[in-house]
Amino acid sequence: MSRILVTGGLGYIGSHTVVALVENGFEPVIIDNLSNSDLQVLERLKEITGKTLSFIEVEMCEKEALEAVFKQQGPFAGVIHFAAFLQVQESVAQPLKYYYNNMVSTINLLEVMEHHGVPFLVFSSSCTVYGNPDQLPVSETAPVKPAVSPYGNTKKLCEDIIRDAAMAGTSNSISLRYFNPIGAHNSALIGEVQQGEPHHLIPYITETATGKRKVLKVFGNDYNTSDGSCVRDYIHVMDIAGAHVDAVKRQIHGRMEAPFEVYNLGTGEGYSVLQMIKSFEKATGIPIPHEIAPRRDGDVEAVYADTRKAEKHLGWKARHTLEEMLRSAWVWEQAQTTKIK
């Protein structure tokens, strides 16, 4: 059984990937600093998988703490690196916080991996590296543009660092550029949690549906799109999780064709904010009061994926429909509301 280190493994995408790893016969070891996650997720993962999972609370910006994990928990067959600050608007307001955390943690990880001879890394990247793309859908050959937010820039810079390290022989790395993960595990035990006012659309919609938010703000209606609101490619989180397992298998089984590979993860369909609101209303029968608000700094106008490369080389394809994604997000939100009450 291959041991896989999962950084940020109690977060939204990390926790779902831990489930997928266990289901595919891997032994995940989770590290997380709990800055944007909850220790309760560990117990929920145990309930889902039926296994007691290894977890260590670690601040990855402290290299000695990371070194101790590799000494005590290794050897690892590979690493999946999720740990990062991820709020676009917060990164605009606090850029230094994002540059320090996201880049120092990644550099430390690569150095410790090299020291311990861990050969494979899967990196959690983002479609933000494409900025406002010239052509849609976006393929992996599209130019990486100047980021519209410090968060997006940290993803680009970390990709650069990982690529250069891979070309120098430090590790064979795969960067997964995903678009907009939504939804939750079908158990409704794990899902997306955001503190304060949601910074992602679907939690904003579901919290409005419960009455926690009185009205949903649509940030901008004057973009050059079909209805003036931003367009995104939404993909179920368990489809994203499965792609990470496929990437690990590609590495372990020696199928990589270059030291550094990049893949888009999306459905290939773009939906506007207003279309998503209408789709949620159709899927659930619940009206979502909404109003137009000014544009937000750091928002891209429209982006959705060309996923043919992932289909060809990873053998991966998104399987959940938009209605399934929205229903799972709503079931998850209802479960959280019930627990609070």
CORJOLIN-V664906 format. One record per run of one state. SS is the DSSP state (alpha for helix, beta for strand, coil for the rest). FROM is the first residue (numbers start at 1). TO is the last residue. Records with the same first field share a line. If there is no record, write none. Layout:
SS = FROM-TO ; FROM-TO
//
This chain:
coil = 1-2 ; 8-11 ; 24-26 ; 33-39 ; 50-53 ; 58-62 ; 74-77 ; 82-87 ; 94-94 ; 117-119 ; 131-137 ; 139-149 ; 168-171 ; 179-179 ; 183-200 ; 211-215 ; 220-230 ; 233-233 ; 253-259 ; 266-270 ; 285-289 ; 294-301 ; 303-304 ; 306-307 ; 314-321 ; 341-341
beta = 3-7 ; 27-32 ; 54-57 ; 78-81 ; 120-126 ; 138-138 ; 172-178 ; 180-182 ; 216-219 ; 231-232 ; 234-236 ; 260-265 ; 271-272 ; 290-293 ; 302-302 ; 305-305
alpha = 12-23 ; 40-49 ; 63-73 ; 88-93 ; 95-116 ; 127-130 ; 150-167 ; 201-210 ; 237-252 ; 273-284 ; 308-313 ; 322-340
//
